[in-house]
């Protein structure tokens, strides 16, 4: 919509977890290093937590690009399901054929697959996104997957990814055995005020903005204040401001435009109804 107007090659503030747009803050860099170390050195369990919208899923997609070719990966999303459906998702994502419908049958197929991969020198990783949505009983079953090991190493590395609530869930007494097995824990924090400006410029550069000043310093300061350091919120504000500029034939986002976008966004989240800039909508 506004891409041709600003001469972008693509939308700079899309919500898709594209690794090219990931801004590596200090905590993102540290978390990625921990995840890579945990998987490559077969540490068993690794936990990654972070506030909503801080880029956990995008970091996981970056991790997939970094993992060596000798690692098979399954990614599943947490939810309120039981062990059987969970194991089916894991086996399907790993491309493992299986017969039998019981969880016990599927566990046998999974273990056979893991042993064969180990013989071939192939590592296997299971990444569970939104792990805080899983029932404690299912998390306990996930712990039991780590019992699949040789005398020297784990047959499958398990990465639990979730919101900050995941840390509180893992501290429950009934999950103490799982918590004790998590060898590495990492956390993504909201971006610092100076990082938000670099984050926005990074995304604009990837989208083809070059060295053009699309957002003024004052506009970037407003994004920093009102986003709370959350990249997802910064994306929403910047995307809305660019759309507003397009509607008004303005080639730069200044403080006036950004303030107007912030007001509309705050009104929208108050009533929990998505809204588009009225000025922008009038020109669509």
PLY file of the C-alpha trace (Angstrom):
ply
format ascii 1.0
element vertex 284
property float x
property float y
property float z
element edge 283
property int vertex1
property int vertex2
end_header
0.00 0.00 0.00
2.55 2.60 1.11
5.61 0.64 -0.09
5.79 2.21 -3.55
5.16 5.67 -2.07
8.19 5.35 0.21
10.13 3.25 -2.33
10.37 0.27 0.01
11.02 -3.20 -1.36
8.66 -4.64 1.28
6.72 -3.57 4.34
9.22 -2.78 7.11
6.93 -3.44 10.06
5.19 -6.68 9.16
4.27 -8.94 12.07
5.71 -12.09 10.48
8.75 -13.63 12.29
11.24 -12.95 9.48
14.82 -13.41 10.77
16.09 -10.73 8.37
14.25 -8.11 10.42
15.44 -9.33 13.83
17.28 -6.62 15.72
19.92 -8.23 17.91
19.80 -6.38 21.20
22.07 -7.42 24.03
19.54 -9.85 25.48
18.61 -11.22 22.03
22.29 -11.89 21.35
22.80 -13.60 24.70
19.63 -15.70 24.32
20.60 -16.89 20.84
24.06 -17.87 22.09
22.52 -19.88 24.95
20.08 -21.64 22.63
22.78 -22.56 20.13
25.06 -23.82 22.90
22.30 -25.86 24.51
21.34 -27.60 21.28
24.82 -28.11 19.83
26.22 -29.47 23.08
23.13 -31.60 23.77
22.28 -30.10 27.14
18.78 -31.54 27.19
16.48 -28.76 28.40
16.78 -25.04 27.63
14.18 -22.40 28.59
13.63 -19.05 26.87
11.22 -16.52 28.38
10.26 -13.00 27.47
7.47 -10.45 27.60
4.75 -10.61 24.94
5.95 -9.01 21.70
9.69 -9.00 22.44
10.59 -11.24 19.48
10.81 -14.75 20.91
9.29 -16.43 17.85
11.48 -14.41 15.48
14.53 -15.42 17.51
13.51 -19.07 17.18
13.33 -18.71 13.39
16.80 -17.15 13.50
17.95 -20.12 15.57
16.70 -22.48 12.86
18.84 -20.67 10.30
21.88 -21.01 12.56
21.56 -24.68 13.51
23.86 -26.98 11.61
22.55 -29.26 8.90
23.06 -32.27 11.14
20.15 -31.26 13.42
16.55 -32.35 12.87
14.03 -29.93 14.41
10.38 -30.17 15.37
8.42 -27.06 16.38
5.09 -27.32 18.14
2.95 -24.75 19.92
1.79 -25.29 23.46
-1.89 -25.71 24.19
-4.46 -27.49 26.30
-4.05 -30.90 24.70
-3.08 -34.28 26.11
0.00 -36.41 25.54
-1.34 -38.31 22.52
-2.05 -35.26 20.31
1.22 -33.70 21.46
3.26 -36.73 20.40
1.43 -36.86 17.06
2.45 -33.26 16.38
6.06 -34.00 17.28
6.24 -37.12 15.10
4.50 -35.41 12.19
6.85 -32.43 12.33
9.89 -34.72 12.40
8.46 -36.71 9.50
8.40 -39.94 11.49
5.87 -42.53 10.27
4.05 -44.30 13.06
1.39 -46.94 13.59
-0.80 -47.38 16.61
-2.87 -44.71 18.26
-1.78 -44.94 21.88
0.75 -42.60 23.46
2.87 -45.61 24.42
3.07 -46.73 20.78
4.09 -43.26 19.67
6.75 -43.04 22.39
8.25 -46.27 21.06
8.32 -44.88 17.51
9.91 -41.65 18.76
12.60 -43.44 20.75
13.41 -45.74 17.81
13.76 -42.68 15.58
16.00 -40.86 18.08
18.30 -43.86 18.50
18.67 -44.18 14.73
19.43 -40.47 14.39
22.07 -40.75 17.12
23.70 -43.65 15.28
23.91 -41.45 12.19
25.40 -38.58 14.19
22.30 -36.43 13.78
21.08 -34.25 16.62
17.34 -33.79 17.25
15.74 -30.72 18.81
12.16 -30.14 19.93
11.10 -26.50 20.27
7.87 -25.87 22.16
6.57 -22.35 21.60
4.00 -20.81 23.98
4.97 -23.45 26.53
3.20 -21.52 29.30
-0.11 -22.66 27.75
0.64 -26.33 28.47
-0.91 -28.11 31.44
1.56 -29.04 34.21
0.71 -32.69 33.61
1.82 -32.44 29.99
4.98 -30.56 30.98
5.75 -33.48 33.28
5.37 -35.86 30.32
7.75 -33.62 28.36
10.26 -34.02 31.19
10.06 -37.76 30.75
11.10 -37.36 27.11
14.50 -36.30 28.42
14.92 -39.79 29.84
15.67 -40.87 26.28
19.45 -40.74 26.41
22.64 -42.68 25.94
25.32 -43.02 28.58
26.96 -39.88 27.20
24.28 -37.54 25.86
20.61 -36.69 25.47
18.91 -38.09 22.37
16.68 -35.01 22.05
17.23 -31.40 23.05
14.08 -29.64 24.26
13.64 -25.86 24.14
10.75 -24.41 26.15
9.76 -20.97 24.87
7.18 -18.88 26.65
6.02 -15.72 28.28
7.28 -14.66 31.70
4.50 -16.77 33.20
6.46 -19.86 32.15
9.09 -19.09 34.78
6.43 -18.98 37.48
4.88 -22.24 36.25
8.23 -24.01 36.37
8.67 -22.94 39.98
5.64 -24.97 41.08
6.46 -27.81 43.49
4.95 -30.47 41.22
7.33 -29.43 38.42
10.50 -29.28 40.49
11.98 -32.30 38.69
11.51 -30.55 35.35
12.93 -27.27 36.68
16.02 -29.08 37.96
16.69 -30.52 34.51
16.73 -27.17 32.73
20.44 -26.64 32.28
20.22 -23.25 30.55
17.77 -20.42 31.07
17.68 -17.21 29.06
15.42 -14.19 28.91
14.63 -11.52 26.32
14.01 -8.08 27.83
12.23 -5.10 26.24
14.53 -2.88 24.22
16.27 0.02 25.91
15.23 3.53 24.78
18.28 3.93 22.55
17.74 0.46 21.09
14.21 1.26 19.89
15.54 3.93 17.52
18.15 1.51 16.17
15.50 -1.20 15.92
13.24 1.01 13.79
16.11 2.13 11.55
17.24 -1.49 11.14
13.84 -2.58 9.89
13.60 0.39 7.53
17.04 -0.42 6.12
16.13 -4.07 5.51
12.98 -2.87 3.73
15.03 -0.72 1.34
14.92 2.74 2.93
18.67 3.21 2.56
19.99 6.18 4.50
16.80 8.24 4.15
15.37 9.72 7.34
11.85 8.29 7.24
11.16 9.00 10.94
12.47 12.15 12.58
14.35 11.97 15.88
11.30 13.41 17.64
9.07 10.70 16.16
11.51 8.00 17.25
11.51 9.41 20.78
7.72 9.13 20.85
7.88 5.52 19.68
10.42 4.76 22.38
8.28 6.30 25.13
4.98 4.74 24.14
6.17 1.29 23.07
7.70 0.48 26.42
10.56 -1.15 24.53
8.25 -3.82 23.05
9.15 -4.37 19.38
5.62 -5.48 18.45
4.14 -2.23 19.75
6.82 -0.23 17.94
5.86 -2.06 14.73
2.20 -1.17 15.18
2.96 2.50 15.80
5.42 2.84 12.92
3.19 0.98 10.47
0.22 3.18 11.38
2.29 6.36 11.06
3.59 5.36 7.62
0.04 4.63 6.49
-1.05 8.05 7.76
1.82 9.75 5.90
0.91 7.90 2.72
-2.69 9.11 3.03
-1.50 12.70 3.49
1.30 12.54 0.87
3.96 13.17 3.50
7.37 11.61 3.01
8.51 11.81 6.62
6.98 10.75 9.92
7.31 13.71 12.27
6.19 14.22 15.86
2.73 15.42 14.84
2.01 12.31 12.79
3.39 9.96 15.42
1.49 11.61 18.25
-1.73 11.26 16.27
-0.96 7.59 15.64
-0.27 7.00 19.34
-3.59 8.64 20.31
-5.54 6.47 17.89
-3.71 3.32 19.01
-4.35 4.06 22.67
-8.04 4.64 21.96
-8.19 1.40 19.99
-6.68 -0.78 22.72
-8.96 0.87 25.30
-12.06 -0.48 23.52
-10.18 -3.55 22.22
-11.25 -2.88 18.63
-8.69 -2.53 15.80
-8.79 0.90 14.18
-7.21 2.47 11.15
-6.23 6.12 10.98
-9.33 8.03 9.86
-7.22 10.23 7.62
-5.65 7.15 6.06
-8.99 5.40 5.67
-10.44 8.38 3.84
-7.77 8.01 1.15
-8.00 4.22 0.69
0 1
1 2
2 3
3 4
4 5
5 6
6 7
7 8
8 9
9 10
10 11
11 12
12 13
13 14
14 15
15 16
16 17
17 18
18 19
19 20
20 21
21 22
22 23
23 24
24 25
25 26
26 27
27 28
28 29
29 30
30 31
31 32
32 33
33 34
34 35
35 36
36 37
37 38
38 39
39 40
40 41
41 42
42 43
43 44
44 45
45 46
46 47
47 48
48 49
49 50
50 51
51 52
52 53
53 54
54 55
55 56
56 57
57 58
58 59
59 60
60 61
61 62
62 63
63 64
64 65
65 66
66 67
67 68
68 69
69 70
70 71
71 72
72 73
73 74
74 75
75 76
76 77
77 78
78 79
79 80
80 81
81 82
82 83
83 84
84 85
85 86
86 87
87 88
88 89
89 90
90 91
91 92
92 93
93 94
94 95
95 96
96 97
97 98
98 99
99 100
100 101
101 102
102 103
103 104
104 105
105 106
106 107
107 108
108 109
109 110
110 111
111 112
112 113
113 114
114 115
115 116
116 117
117 118
118 119
119 120
120 121
121 122
122 123
123 124
124 125
125 126
126 127
127 128
128 129
129 130
130 131
131 132
132 133
133 134
134 135
135 136
136 137
137 138
138 139
139 140
140 141
141 142
142 143
143 144
144 145
145 146
146 147
147 148
148 149
149 150
150 151
151 152
152 153
153 154
154 155
155 156
156 157
157 158
158 159
159 160
160 161
161 162
162 163
163 164
164 165
165 166
166 167
167 168
168 169
169 170
170 171
171 172
172 173
173 174
174 175
175 176
176 177
177 178
178 179
179 180
180 181
181 182
182 183
183 184
184 185
185 186
186 187
187 188
188 189
189 190
190 191
191 192
192 193
193 194
194 195
195 196
196 197
197 198
198 199
199 200
200 201
201 202
202 203
203 204
204 205
205 206
206 207
207 208
208 209
209 210
210 211
211 212
212 213
213 214
214 215
215 216
216 217
217 218
218 219
219 220
220 221
221 222
222 223
223 224
224 225
225 226
226 227
227 228
228 229
229 230
230 231
231 232
232 233
233 234
234 235
235 236
236 237
237 238
238 239
239 240
240 241
241 242
242 243
243 244
244 245
245 246
246 247
247 248
248 249
249 250
250 251
251 252
252 253
253 254
254 255
255 256
256 257
257 258
258 259
259 260
260 261
261 262
262 263
263 264
264 265
265 266
266 267
267 268
268 269
269 270
270 271
271 272
272 273
273 274
274 275
275 276
276 277
277 278
278 279
279 280
280 281
281 282
282 283
